[in-house]
Amino acid sequence: MKTRWGTLSIWLLAWLVLSAAGAAWIARDGLRQLQDDFDTQARITHRLLSQQVVQYDAVLATLALLGNADDRSGAEQRLSAVYPSILRVARRDADAAWPDARLAAAEAQSRQAQRAQLGPVDLAAGRYWLVMAAQPVSYALDIDLARTVPWADWPMDPKASPVRLTLQLAGQHYVVQPGAKAQGPWRFEFHKHLASASQDFDVAAERSVLLSELPWGWMLAWMLGVGLLLASARWLQSQRTERRRAEERVRFAQVARLNALGELAAGMAHELNQPLTAVLANTQAARRLLDEEAGPDELATARSAMGQAAEQARRASDVVGRLRRAIERPASDNRGQALDLHGVLRRALNLLEPELARHGVEVRLSGSGPQGLRASGDPVALEQIVHNLLLNAMQAQAQQAPGTRRIELSYGAADARHCRIEVCDNGPGIAPELLPRIFEPFFSTREHGLGLGLSLCETLAQEMGGSLGAAMGKDGHGACFTLRLPRVQ
């Protein structure tokens, strides 16, 4: 009797040890999954909030670029219709002062750093100001944090989620979502600053895991499975003991065991057949794909494609750098530089040559006028204007047959005091009623267009002492843009 209870206690101890080890592993895996979900949600919220605040930097940069001291119509106030989180847009003209000394201090910091700066911040109320210094007009945005949060794309239910999320800055904090009040034995935290140098808020997320959130169902299933397995093993052991007691029972037990092994082998063969078949099919399919699609030609094509992608990335970086210099440059010198129009136009064509060839667009470059014709202006600004006009002309012909896509790029003397550059395409053209609005900011004839390209081109042209106009193309087909610049005498 004592031996029986001693053996039973050993089996119980084995069950307890295996059950505790397995349950601990399952609980740890459950906590890891909860932490992964928490990290994923926190990173998504950080990215969404970063995208929102970066838009404010872009809005201020655009306002500063297009600012006009003579324009007091308050058109910038219509931004609230596009960005409900921007409650108000304030401006300071050169002959005025900010109503709040903190806005003036933020403007001074912005002028020194050459980017937007935080003004008065009241995170408890969910409000803050963002100031951008510029000439001749400086701007400030009054921003509502509650409307800044993109709830439509939010990865969590702000009312039911146990994650507490706040925005923190210099001891202040704004509660984006309150999270659960109950505290558990495990705690996850996430801290990361927003991806905006001007709005350096710290996104702080925390989550407490309660005991009730552990995967108790899986842990109980594991304990039950271990119990059944050990009970089966103990039963097999008792059977073996019984077989030792009698020779005849041993023979019957051997036969029974052989039959059981046969059934087990058949079952294993049946269970393993499907996964092995799937592995074989997938391996053969992978080898067939490699044999058919990964030959030397395909590898060469892939290398060529990656080389082209790298070249396009470098070119895109160059364009972004030029746009940034165009925004951050100081006031243009009225005298300007003497520009070789043919060289500027050739550089712009070289930049877009792969795109033009890929879209089947034929570009004809021609020049006229006296020898040594030079324009006065900024070479970077002029190249940016020509690049934008060529890109618009190419996109305007996207729906046409490749053999009919053409761009006429010409330059020459407009009159004794001006040079001209014309970009004419063979596209559908611009409706006459839209021509007066074609250079308005945020007005675009293309779906999903920002409407800032032509407005920026006109501003750059005016800053160089020139002008930019649009008209219907020759013979009533397409559109024609004419850039006039001062001529070097």
Solvent accessible surface area in square Angstrom, and as a share of the most:
residue,aa,sasa,rsa
1,M,157,0.70
2,K,184,0.78
3,T,111,0.65
4,R,161,0.59
5,W,144,0.51
6,G,33,0.31
7,T,47,0.27
8,L,53,0.26
9,S,60,0.39
10,I,118,0.60
11,W,52,0.18
12,L,95,0.47
13,L,111,0.55
14,A,35,0.27
15,W,70,0.24
16,L,99,0.49
17,V,88,0.51
18,L,82,0.41
19,S,3,0.02
20,A,63,0.49
21,A,62,0.48
22,G,10,0.10
23,A,16,0.12
24,A,62,0.48
25,W,170,0.60
26,I,26,0.13
27,A,15,0.12
28,R,184,0.67
29,D,36,0.19
30,G,11,0.10
31,L,28,0.14
32,R,125,0.45
33,Q,93,0.41
34,L,40,0.20
35,Q,77,0.34
36,D,64,0.33
37,D,79,0.41
38,F,2,0.01
39,D,42,0.22
40,T,75,0.44
41,Q,53,0.24
42,A,1,0.01
43,R,133,0.48
44,I,45,0.23
45,T,0,0.00
46,H,15,0.07
47,R,120,0.44
48,L,20,0.10
49,L,2,0.01
50,S,7,0.05
51,Q,91,0.41
52,Q,39,0.17
53,V,2,0.01
54,V,67,0.38
55,Q,69,0.31
56,Y,1,0.00
57,D,38,0.20
58,A,56,0.44
59,V,13,0.07
60,L,0,0.00
61,A,25,0.20
62,T,22,0.13
63,L,23,0.11
64,A,17,0.13
65,L,34,0.17
66,L,49,0.24
67,G,18,0.17
68,N,79,0.40
69,A,29,0.23
70,D,129,0.67
71,D,61,0.32
72,R,156,0.57
73,S,88,0.57
74,G,27,0.26
75,A,34,0.26
76,E,19,0.09
77,Q,80,0.36
78,R,170,0.62
79,L,15,0.07
80,S,37,0.24
81,A,92,0.72
82,V,105,0.60
83,Y,56,0.21
84,P,79,0.49
85,S,5,0.03
86,I,0,0.00
87,L,61,0.31
88,R,120,0.44
89,V,2,0.01
90,A,18,0.14
91,R,56,0.21
92,R,38,0.14
93,D,12,0.06
94,A,73,0.57
95,D,124,0.64
96,A,51,0.39
97,A,86,0.67
98,W,23,0.08
99,P,128,0.81
100,D,42,0.22
101,A,84,0.65
102,R,147,0.54
103,L,6,0.03
104,A,47,0.36
105,A,53,0.41
106,A,3,0.02
107,E,12,0.06
108,A,64,0.50
109,Q,98,0.44
110,S,1,0.01
111,R,100,0.36
112,Q,162,0.72
113,A,45,0.35
114,Q,128,0.57
115,R,98,0.36
116,A,5,0.04
117,Q,27,0.12
118,L,37,0.18
119,G,14,0.13
120,P,16,0.10
121,V,30,0.17
122,D,71,0.37
123,L,0,0.00
124,A,95,0.74
125,A,67,0.52
126,G,2,0.02
127,R,96,0.35
128,Y,1,0.00
129,W,35,0.12
130,L,0,0.00
131,V,0,0.00
132,M,31,0.14
133,A,13,0.10
134,A,18,0.14
135,Q,129,0.57
136,P,52,0.33
137,V,1,0.01
138,S,0,0.00
139,Y,8,0.03
140,A,0,0.00
141,L,0,0.00
142,D,3,0.01
143,I,0,0.00
144,D,22,0.12
145,L,3,0.01
146,A,48,0.37
147,R,140,0.51
148,T,2,0.01
149,V,7,0.04
150,P,24,0.15
151,W,109,0.38
152,A,106,0.83
153,D,93,0.48
154,W,22,0.08
155,P,44,0.28
156,M,18,0.08
157,D,80,0.41
158,P,41,0.26
159,K,190,0.80
160,A,78,0.60
161,S,12,0.08
162,P,42,0.26
163,V,3,0.02
164,R,80,0.29
165,L,0,0.00
166,T,7,0.04
167,L,3,0.01
168,Q,67,0.30
169,L,44,0.22
170,A,101,0.78
171,G,82,0.79
172,Q,67,0.30
173,H,92,0.41
174,Y,36,0.14
175,V,55,0.32
176,V,14,0.08
177,Q,1,0.00
178,P,78,0.49
179,G,15,0.15
180,A,52,0.40
181,K,194,0.82
182,A,53,0.41
183,Q,123,0.55
184,G,22,0.21
185,P,88,0.55
186,W,80,0.28
187,R,123,0.45
188,F,17,0.07
189,E,103,0.46
190,F,17,0.07
191,H,106,0.47
192,K,92,0.39
193,H,101,0.45
194,L,9,0.04
195,A,68,0.53
196,S,9,0.06
197,A,74,0.57
198,S,9,0.06
199,Q,0,0.00
200,D,63,0.33
201,F,0,0.00
202,D,23,0.12
203,V,0,0.00
204,A,8,0.07
205,A,1,0.01
206,E,53,0.24
207,R,26,0.09
208,S,13,0.08
209,V,0,0.00
210,L,55,0.27
211,L,105,0.52
212,S,88,0.57
213,E,60,0.27
214,L,17,0.09
215,P,31,0.20
216,W,121,0.42
217,G,55,0.53
218,W,183,0.64
219,M,10,0.05
220,L,111,0.55
221,A,56,0.44
222,W,105,0.37
223,M,57,0.26
224,L,119,0.59
225,G,36,0.35
226,V,10,0.06
227,G,22,0.22
228,L,110,0.55
229,L,122,0.61
230,L,25,0.13
231,A,60,0.47
232,S,56,0.36
233,A,37,0.29
234,R,77,0.28
235,W,153,0.54
236,L,91,0.45
237,Q,77,0.34
238,S,49,0.32
239,Q,59,0.26
240,R,103,0.37
241,T,51,0.30
242,E,44,0.20
243,R,37,0.14
244,R,176,0.64
245,R,171,0.63
246,A,35,0.27
247,E,131,0.59
248,E,106,0.47
249,R,114,0.42
250,V,40,0.23
251,R,121,0.44
252,F,147,0.61
253,A,13,0.10
254,Q,81,0.36
255,V,83,0.48
256,A,59,0.46
257,R,102,0.37
258,L,121,0.60
259,N,89,0.46
260,A,56,0.43
261,L,93,0.46
262,G,41,0.40
263,E,129,0.58
264,L,104,0.52
265,A,61,0.47
266,A,64,0.50
267,G,34,0.33
268,M,100,0.45
269,A,64,0.50
270,H,121,0.54
271,E,117,0.52
272,L,92,0.46
273,N,91,0.47
274,Q,127,0.56
275,P,66,0.41
276,L,114,0.57
277,T,76,0.44
278,A,52,0.40
279,V,90,0.52
280,L,104,0.52
281,A,54,0.42
282,N,103,0.53
283,T,80,0.47
284,Q,85,0.38
285,A,34,0.26
286,A,52,0.40
287,R,160,0.58
288,R,130,0.47
289,L,96,0.48
290,L,115,0.57
291,D,105,0.54
292,E,111,0.50
293,E,103,0.46
294,A,39,0.31
295,G,19,0.19
296,P,115,0.72
297,D,110,0.57
298,E,75,0.34
299,L,85,0.42
300,A,55,0.42
301,T,90,0.52
302,A,51,0.40
303,R,165,0.60
304,S,57,0.37
305,A,54,0.42
306,M,137,0.61
307,G,39,0.38
308,Q,116,0.52
309,A,55,0.43
310,A,44,0.34
311,E,59,0.27
312,Q,58,0.26
313,A,60,0.47
314,R,147,0.54
315,R,55,0.20
316,A,55,0.42
317,S,73,0.47
318,D,54,0.28
319,V,33,0.19
320,V,98,0.56
321,G,21,0.21
322,R,34,0.12
323,L,63,0.31
324,R,156,0.57
325,R,122,0.45
326,A,3,0.03
327,I,64,0.33
328,E,83,0.37
329,R,53,0.19
330,P,116,0.73
331,A,101,0.79
332,S,37,0.24
333,D,82,0.42
334,N,147,0.75
335,R,195,0.71
336,G,32,0.31
337,Q,107,0.48
338,A,68,0.53
339,L,8,0.04
340,D,67,0.35
341,L,2,0.01
342,H,84,0.37
343,G,19,0.18
344,V,3,0.02
345,L,0,0.00
346,R,103,0.37
347,R,111,0.40
348,A,0,0.00
349,L,14,0.07
350,N,67,0.34
351,L,23,0.11
352,L,8,0.04
353,E,103,0.46
354,P,48,0.30
355,E,42,0.19
356,L,9,0.04
357,A,77,0.60
358,R,169,0.62
359,H,56,0.25
360,G,31,0.29
361,V,14,0.08
362,E,87,0.39
363,V,39,0.22
364,R,114,0.42
365,L,41,0.20
366,S,62,0.40
367,G,46,0.44
368,S,64,0.41
369,G,50,0.48
370,P,68,0.43
371,Q,190,0.84
372,G,53,0.51
373,L,20,0.10
374,R,92,0.33
375,A,0,0.00
376,S,12,0.08
377,G,4,0.04
378,D,37,0.19
379,P,34,0.21
380,V,47,0.27
381,A,2,0.01
382,L,0,0.00
383,E,8,0.04
384,Q,9,0.04
385,I,0,0.00
386,V,0,0.00
387,H,15,0.07
388,N,21,0.11
389,L,4,0.02
390,L,0,0.00
391,L,50,0.25
392,N,34,0.18
393,A,4,0.03
394,M,9,0.04
395,Q,67,0.30
396,A,44,0.34
397,Q,0,0.00
398,A,48,0.37
399,Q,176,0.78
400,Q,45,0.20
401,A,61,0.47
402,P,86,0.54
403,G,73,0.70
404,T,61,0.35
405,R,31,0.11
406,R,81,0.29
407,I,0,0.00
408,E,63,0.28
409,L,1,0.00
410,S,23,0.15
411,Y,35,0.13
412,G,0,0.00
413,A,35,0.27
414,A,37,0.29
415,D,64,0.33
416,A,74,0.58
417,R,177,0.65
418,H,51,0.23
419,C,1,0.01
420,R,57,0.21
421,I,2,0.01
422,E,37,0.16
423,V,3,0.02
424,C,9,0.06
425,D,16,0.08
426,N,42,0.22
427,G,7,0.07
428,P,109,0.69
429,G,25,0.24
430,I,22,0.11
431,A,36,0.28
432,P,93,0.58
433,E,124,0.56
434,L,56,0.28
435,L,42,0.21
436,P,110,0.69
437,R,112,0.41
438,I,10,0.05
439,F,32,0.13
440,E,68,0.31
441,P,62,0.39
442,F,118,0.49
443,F,34,0.14
444,S,41,0.27
445,T,82,0.48
446,R,117,0.43
447,E,146,0.65
448,H,171,0.76
449,G,29,0.28
450,L,140,0.70
451,G,14,0.13
452,L,48,0.24
453,G,33,0.32
454,L,24,0.12
455,S,6,0.04
456,L,17,0.08
457,C,0,0.00
458,E,44,0.20
459,T,28,0.16
460,L,0,0.00
461,A,0,0.00
462,Q,107,0.48
463,E,69,0.31
464,M,16,0.07
465,G,51,0.49
466,G,14,0.14
467,S,51,0.33
468,L,13,0.07
469,G,32,0.31
470,A,27,0.21
471,A,51,0.39
472,M,75,0.33
473,G,9,0.09
474,K,142,0.60
475,D,134,0.69
476,G,50,0.48
477,H,119,0.53
478,G,1,0.01
479,A,6,0.04
480,C,14,0.09
481,F,16,0.07
482,T,39,0.23
483,L,1,0.01
484,R,84,0.31
485,L,2,0.01
486,P,36,0.23
487,R,57,0.21
488,V,62,0.36
489,Q,164,0.73
